[in-house]
Amino acid sequence: MSFSRDIKKEILSASLDDSQSLAFLSGLLNSSAEIFLDGNVSLIISTEIYELTEKVNALLNKFYGKSANIQTIPAHQIKKENYYKMEIDGDMAFNLLMDTGCITTQNANLSRNFNVDEYLIKEPKDLKCFVCGAFVGCGTSSIKIDSKTRLSTGYHLEFASKNYAFLSGIGHILAQFDVSAKLVKRKNLNILYIKDAEQVSNTLALMGANNAVLSLQNEMATRQLRNKVNRQTNCLSANIEKTVSASMKQNDAIELIVQKIGLESLPTDLQNVALLRMANPEESLEELSKLATFKVTKSALNYRLNKLIKIADKLKE
């Protein structure tokens, strides 16, 4: 199950009072409903989440004493899960759209209203429920939680809609709760997105998705630990590679000196270091200083080994 679906199911599990319910429905209908105003007023809500159909029908029964007609489109090869279409028409559709501020009447004509209804959403709790409805309708997240077979994705949460004014309204609501979101155009859609991990976490908390917040915080901690281990491993690998490269160069220099002039031609301190390196061709300077039977520091070892390399370089010339 995706993280986006987990968030939506958690949102749908919350109980709402009357004003919160209307705010939720307003966000949902504005974000995802197909609304038809020609002839008989009607609307269609399409979703892959069965819990949404239950939530909407519960609210419809609460306010209007009726349920929507639900058509189930079975899963198939391309769409591997059932799809649900909720159809609402007649007086219930008209009343629902009016009550949620999705349509207005001007000169006896009906028209769509994509702006956030200020009279419908006055309290902070109602603003939050409007955002909840919008996310259930058109929100998604690319965050992968507890996945062991992928590279870590970024922290990304977004709302997508063809209507700029609607997303702009959501952006203003989020700003009231200190969440910074950016609105951009992507092909034929407008995208309101949040990328910072803490900002995404704050948005989830705002929507009451506390379990999702905990999952995200655990994922953030896991990634931080993984990144730290990777950095340490890379650093260790780099150090090992550096040590091996240096020791090979030193061994080659000593071998050349042995062939050309012999170790006995060297001063005693260089002879001792050369023999120590020959006996321990792969050890680091720190290990060599511990293995030495004579008193020598790591810096002194490095100096003498470099001196051997310079002698070998001269012999090559």
TISE-165396 format. One line per field, with one value per residue (C-alpha): residue number from 0; residue in three letters; x, y, z. Coordinates in steps of 0.1 Angstrom, whole numbers, plus 2048, in hexadecimal, padded with zeros to 3 digits. Layout:
// residues N
seq = NUM	...
type = ALA	...
px = X	...
py = Y	...
pz = Z	...
***
This chain:
// residues 317
seq = 0	1	2	3	4	5	6	7	8	9	10	11	12	13	14	15	16	17	18	19	20	21	22	23	24	25	26	27	28	29	30	31	32	33	34	35	36	37	38	39	40	41	42	43	44	45	46	47	48	49	50	51	52	53	54	55	56	57	58	59	60	61	62	63	64	65	66	67	68	69	70	71	72	73	74	75	76	77	78	79	80	81	82	83	84	85	86	87	88	89	90	91	92	93	94	95	96	97	98	99	100	101	102	103	104	105	106	107	108	109	110	111	112	113	114	115	116	117	118	119	120	121	122	123	124	125	126	127	128	129	130	131	132	133	134	135	136	137	138	139	140	141	142	143	144	145	146	147	148	149	150	151	152	153	154	155	156	157	158	159	160	161	162	163	164	165	166	167	168	169	170	171	172	173	174	175	176	177	178	179	180	181	182	183	184	185	186	187	188	189	190	191	192	193	194	195	196	197	198	199	200	201	202	203	204	205	206	207	208	209	210	211	212	213	214	215	216	217	218	219	220	221	222	223	224	225	226	227	228	229	230	231	232	233	234	235	236	237	238	239	240	241	242	243	244	245	246	247	248	249	250	251	252	253	254	255	256	257	258	259	260	261	262	263	264	265	266	267	268	269	270	271	272	273	274	275	276	277	278	279	280	281	282	283	284	285	286	287	288	289	290	291	292	293	294	295	296	297	298	299	300	301	302	303	304	305	306	307	308	309	310	311	312	313	314	315	316
type = MET	SER	PHE	SER	ARG	ASP	ILE	LYS	LYS	GLU	ILE	LEU	SER	ALA	SER	LEU	ASP	ASP	SER	GLN	SER	LEU	ALA	PHE	LEU	SER	GLY	LEU	LEU	ASN	SER	SER	ALA	GLU	ILE	PHE	LEU	ASP	GLY	ASN	VAL	SER	LEU	ILE	ILE	SER	THR	GLU	ILE	TYR	GLU	LEU	THR	GLU	LYS	VAL	ASN	ALA	LEU	LEU	ASN	LYS	PHE	TYR	GLY	LYS	SER	ALA	ASN	ILE	GLN	THR	ILE	PRO	ALA	HIS	GLN	ILE	LYS	LYS	GLU	ASN	TYR	TYR	LYS	MET	GLU	ILE	ASP	GLY	ASP	MET	ALA	PHE	ASN	LEU	LEU	MET	ASP	THR	GLY	CYS	ILE	THR	THR	GLN	ASN	ALA	ASN	LEU	SER	ARG	ASN	PHE	ASN	VAL	ASP	GLU	TYR	LEU	ILE	LYS	GLU	PRO	LYS	ASP	LEU	LYS	CYS	PHE	VAL	CYS	GLY	ALA	PHE	VAL	GLY	CYS	GLY	THR	SER	SER	ILE	LYS	ILE	ASP	SER	LYS	THR	ARG	LEU	SER	THR	GLY	TYR	HIS	LEU	GLU	PHE	ALA	SER	LYS	ASN	TYR	ALA	PHE	LEU	SER	GLY	ILE	GLY	HIS	ILE	LEU	ALA	GLN	PHE	ASP	VAL	SER	ALA	LYS	LEU	VAL	LYS	ARG	LYS	ASN	LEU	ASN	ILE	LEU	TYR	ILE	LYS	ASP	ALA	GLU	GLN	VAL	SER	ASN	THR	LEU	ALA	LEU	MET	GLY	ALA	ASN	ASN	ALA	VAL	LEU	SER	LEU	GLN	ASN	GLU	MET	ALA	THR	ARG	GLN	LEU	ARG	ASN	LYS	VAL	ASN	ARG	GLN	THR	ASN	CYS	LEU	SER	ALA	ASN	ILE	GLU	LYS	THR	VAL	SER	ALA	SER	MET	LYS	GLN	ASN	ASP	ALA	ILE	GLU	LEU	ILE	VAL	GLN	LYS	ILE	GLY	LEU	GLU	SER	LEU	PRO	THR	ASP	LEU	GLN	ASN	VAL	ALA	LEU	LEU	ARG	MET	ALA	ASN	PRO	GLU	GLU	SER	LEU	GLU	GLU	LEU	SER	LYS	LEU	ALA	THR	PHE	LYS	VAL	THR	LYS	SER	ALA	LEU	ASN	TYR	ARG	LEU	ASN	LYS	LEU	ILE	LYS	ILE	ALA	ASP	LYS	LEU	LYS	GLU
px = 800	80D	814	7FB	7DF	7E9	7E5	7C3	7B6	7C1	7B0	790	78F	78B	769	75D	743	72A	740	75F	74B	740	764	771	757	75E	783	77B	762	777	795	787	762	755	739	71E	708	6F7	6D3	6D1	6EC	702	724	73B	757	770	788	79C	797	777	779	772	751	747	751	73E	71F	71F	721	706	6EF	6F7	6EE	6D5	6C8	6D3	6F1	703	701	722	72F	74C	764	776	79B	7AC	7CF	7D8	7C4	7CC	7B2	78D	782	763	74C	734	717	702	6E7	6C6	6BF	6D9	6F4	6E8	6E5	707	719	708	70F	734	738	741	727	717	6F7	6F9	6DA	6CA	6E8	6FE	724	742	755	778	781	782	760	769	747	749	76D	771	781	7A4	795	780	79E	7B0	793	791	7B6	7AE	793	7A9	7C5	7AE	7A1	7C1	7DE	7FB	81E	83C	84B	854	851	862	86C	88C	88E	892	8A8	89A	883	880	865	84A	824	80E	7EB	7E3	7C6	7BE	7B0	7CA	7B3	7AA	7CF	7D7	7BD	7CC	7EE	7E0	7D0	7F1	804	7ED	7FB	81F	822	833	827	830	818	824	817	81F	811	7EB	7EA	7F2	806	808	826	839	85C	86C	86A	860	846	837	836	824	80B	803	7FF	7E8	7D2	7D1	7E4	7F8	801	80F	824	833	83A	84B	860	86B	874	887	89B	8A2	8AF	8C5	8D4	8D9	8E9	900	90B	910	926	93A	93D	948	961	96F	970	983	99B	9A1	9A7	9BF	9D2	9D4	9E0	9FA	A07	A0A	A1E	A35	A3A	A42	A5C	A6C	A6D	A7F	A99	A9F	AA5	ABB	AD0	AC5	AB6	AD9	AE2	AC7	ACA	ABF	A9F	A94	A9E	A89	A6B	A6F	A71	A52	A3F	A4A	A3F	A1D	A15	9F0	9EF	9E8	A01	9F0	9F2	A16	A1F	A10	A22	A44	A5E	A70	A61	A51	A33	A1A	A26	A4B	A41	A2F	A4E	A66	A50	A4D	A73	A75	A5D	A74	A93	A80	A76	A9A	AA4	A8A	A9A
py = 800	823	83E	854	83B	836	85C	85D	83F	84F	870	85D	84B	86C	876	899	8B1	8C3	8E0	8CA	8B2	8CD	8DB	8B8	8B3	8D5	8CD	8AA	8B6	8D3	8BD	89E	89F	8A1	8BB	8BF	8DE	8DB	8CE	8B9	8C1	8A2	898	87A	871	857	846	826	829	817	828	849	83C	832	854	868	853	856	87C	87C	868	87F	89F	894	872	862	84F	852	837	824	813	7FA	7F7	7D5	7D2	7C8	7C3	7E8	7F4	7DA	7E5	7EE	811	821	83C	84E	85F	87A	88D	8A0	8B4	8A3	8AD	8D1	8D4	8C4	8DB	8FA	8F0	8EA	90A	8F8	90A	92C	93B	95C	96A	947	938	91D	920	90E	91E	912	92B	921	92B	943	93F	919	918	930	91B	90C	8E9	8EF	8FB	8DC	8C6	8D9	8D0	8AC	8A9	8B9	8A0	882	88F	89A	895	87D	876	866	85D	838	82B	80B	800	7EC	7E7	80B	82A	844	85C	880	88E	89A	8A0	8B1	8BC	8BB	8CC	8DD	8FB	914	928	908	8FF	923	922	903	914	931	91A	907	928	930	911	91A	901	90E	8FF	908	90A	901	8F7	8D4	8CC	8D0	8D0	8E8	8D9	8E5	8D3	8D1	8C2	8C8	8AA	8BF	8D2	8B2	8A5	8C5	8C1	89E	8A9	8C5	8AB	896	879	872	84F	85B	875	85A	844	862	86B	846	847	868	859	839	84D	863	844	833	852	855	830	835	853	840	822	839	84A	829	81C	83B	838	813	81B	837	820	804	81C	82B	809	7FC	81B	816	7F1	7F8	812	7FA	7DE	7F4	7FF	7DA	7D2	7F1	7F8	7E1	7EA	7E9	809	81C	82C	815	828	824	800	7F9	80A	7F8	7D6	7DF	7E8	7C9	7B3	7C5	7D0	7D9	7E8	80D	824	822	7FC	7FD	813	7FA	7DD	7ED	7DE	800	821	835	84B	84B	86C	860	840	855	86B	84E	83B	85A	85D	839	843	861	84B	833	84F	85A	837	836	855
pz = 800	7F7	810	7FF	804	828	82D	81C	830	850	847	83E	860	873	881	877	884	86C	862	85E	848	831	82F	827	80C	7FD	7FA	7EC	7D2	7C7	7C2	7B2	7A9	785	788	76E	76E	74C	750	770	789	790	79A	799	7B2	7A6	7BE	7C4	7EA	7F5	817	806	7F8	81B	829	80F	811	837	834	819	82F	84C	839	81F	829	809	7FB	7DA	7BF	7BE	79F	7A4	787	78C	78C	76C	75E	75B	779	793	7AD	7AD	7A4	7B2	7A2	7B9	7A6	7B7	7A4	7A9	7C8	7DD	7C4	7C2	7E8	7EE	7D5	7E3	807	800	7EC	7CC	7B7	7B9	7AB	799	786	789	778	788	785	794	7B1	7B6	7D1	7F5	804	821	831	831	83F	85C	878	877	87B	85C	848	851	846	824	81F	829	80F	7F4	7FC	7FB	7D9	7C7	7DF	7DC	7EA	7DA	7FC	7FF	823	82F	80C	80B	7E5	7DA	7DD	7F5	7E4	7EE	806	7EF	7F4	7DA	7CF	7AA	799	778	78C	797	7AE	7C2	7C8	7D0	7EB	7FA	7FA	80D	827	82B	830	84D	85E	855	839	81A	7F9	7D5	7B8	796	774	767	745	747	76D	789	7A5	7C9	7D9	7FA	7F9	81B	832	851	83C	82F	853	85E	842	84C	871	865	854	873	863	883	87A	859	86C	881	862	851	870	872	84D	851	86F	85B	83D	853	862	840	832	850	84C	827	82D	846	82E	811	827	833	810	804	821	819	7F4	7FE	815	7FB	7E0	7F7	803	7DF	7D5	7F4	7ED	7C8	7D3	7EC	7D3	7BA	7D4	7DD	7B8	7B0	7CE	7EA	80C	81C	80A	81D	83F	85C	863	83E	83E	85D	84D	82C	83D	852	832	81F	83C	83E	81A	820	842	849	858	87A	879	86E	88B	8A3	893	892	8AA	8AA	8B8	89C	898	87C	86E	86F	85D	842	83E	83A	822	80D	80E	800	7E4	7DB	7DB	7C3	7AD	7A9	7A1	785	776
***
